[in-house]
Amino acid sequence: MVSKLPLEWLPVAGPSVTDREVAYATDAARNAWYSGAGDYPRRFEEAYARWVGAAHAISLPSCTSGIHLALAAAGVGPGDEVIVPEITWIASAAPVHYVGATTVFADIDRETWCLDPASFERAITPRTRAVIPVDLYGNMADMPAIRAIADAAGITVIEDAAQAHGAMLGDGRAGSFGDVGVFSFHGSKILTTGEGGMLVTDSDRLADRCRVLRDHGRAPGDHRFINGEVAFKYKMSAMQAAFGLGQLERVDELLARKVEIFGWYRDRLGETDALALNTPLPGSSSVFWMVTAVVDPALGLPKETLRRLLADERIDSRPFFSPLSSQPAYKETPGARGAAERNPVAWALAPFGVNLPSGYNMDEGRVDRVCTTLLRILQEAS
Ligand SMILES: Cc1ncc(COP(=O)(O)O)c(C=O)c1O
């Protein structure tokens, strides 16, 4: 009897790692000590700032710490409000709580799934101090519109580009449109250092403030160990920075691969009315961090049912983020009050979206397997 091979499990995300990153990280492990300890972080920061087109880049242990630093550097604190889109990972919002401010949730755009500028504008009050637009799943938010509204109201813009390294809007790269931009290098992201983050800004004042706040209130270059204030410890190790430098040197190849993977999905799913795929903002290019399908609500196929049916075929997926105001962590907070009525698009789409396998290990055959399975499931549901 011939036994059937088990189907390969297709994970939803994963990196591309070559000998280059391994060699750099190995070199750092051997040599980045004593007077050379800061070399790789400095090289990674300089190369990253050049690539994004920002005056300053500060390497960090995570993107979450970058948002925390940006809020603290902007002086956001108790009594202030910060506007965050409903649909994002909680890391975009949690640092608002760390600084003692209140998170107010705004709606997303129906096409791009990023912060809706009109909803952002409606959510502004005299207490609003900052907004954190998110470049969701690799799509650019409408940063010029958001920026114009924020500037008119005197609000700090922190662009959360954790999922969108390399996305472009006009001539500008994701992360370069706010007062501060932040990126994640978690293992699932476009570029990775295992865990890690980067904060970029053109503002000398904000960069100086972040550099002090991220080192326990100590000025850069201080050898007397003077702590001017109680602050944080947010630094990336030399081994992570070395790995990240190797990833950054491969960024064009990595971005091309993401676009290619999305193209295979679009060729197979783009024609069906039963779902909508990632739709970039006009004038922008998405990096399609996660290929995402929002199924037509009329089919009555909730995301958790769809995910179970995909998992039965050994296909991993993630749920489209649920509105943050619906999460146990937030639903009783003042900023979540009335959010379901105020943010109807987020609440309508979220139950029906899934992220499909989008890791760098995907090839056309694997994408074909996901699409054939998904189309069959949709056919059976209709
Ligand atoms: C939109 C968004 N913001 C922030 C973060 C936080 O990144 P990190 O895990 O590096 O802190 C993530 C991570 O998944 C994210 O997706």
Ligand as a Chemical Component Dictionary entry (heavy atoms), coordinates in Angstrom:
data_LIG
# 
_chem_comp.id                   LIG 
_chem_comp.type                 NON-POLYMER 
_chem_comp.pdbx_formal_charge   0 
_chem_comp.three_letter_code    LIG 
# 
loop_
_chem_comp_atom.comp_id 
_chem_comp_atom.atom_id 
_chem_comp_atom.alt_atom_id 
_chem_comp_atom.type_symbol 
_chem_comp_atom.charge 
_chem_comp_atom.model_Cartn_x 
_chem_comp_atom.model_Cartn_y 
_chem_comp_atom.model_Cartn_z 
_chem_comp_atom.pdbx_ordinal 
LIG C1 C1 C 0 1.140 47.887 12.952 1  
LIG C2 C2 C 0 2.132 47.454 13.998 2  
LIG N1 N1 N 0 2.604 48.365 14.854 3  
LIG C3 C3 C 0 3.512 48.053 15.773 4  
LIG C4 C4 C 0 3.988 46.761 15.898 5  
LIG C5 C5 C 0 4.937 46.450 16.990 6  
LIG O1 O1 O 0 6.148 45.920 16.538 7  
LIG P1 P1 P 0 7.122 45.181 17.537 8  
LIG O2 O2 O 0 6.609 43.798 17.688 9  
LIG O3 O3 O 0 8.454 45.249 16.841 10 
LIG O4 O4 O 0 7.124 45.941 18.801 11 
LIG C6 C6 C 0 3.518 45.776 15.042 12 
LIG C7 C7 C 0 3.994 44.388 15.173 13 
LIG O5 O5 O 0 3.427 43.458 14.689 14 
LIG C8 C8 C 0 2.564 46.122 14.055 15 
LIG O6 O6 O 0 2.082 45.218 13.212 16 
# 
loop_
_chem_comp_bond.comp_id 
_chem_comp_bond.atom_id_1 
_chem_comp_bond.atom_id_2 
_chem_comp_bond.value_order 
_chem_comp_bond.pdbx_ordinal 
LIG C1 C2 SING 1  
LIG C2 N1 SING 2  
LIG C2 C8 DOUB 3  
LIG N1 C3 DOUB 4  
LIG C3 C4 SING 5  
LIG C4 C5 SING 6  
LIG C4 C6 DOUB 7  
LIG C5 O1 SING 8  
LIG O1 P1 SING 9  
LIG P1 O2 DOUB 10 
LIG P1 O3 SING 11 
LIG P1 O4 SING 12 
LIG C6 C7 SING 13 
LIG C6 C8 SING 14 
LIG C7 O5 DOUB 15 
LIG C8 O6 SING 16 
# 
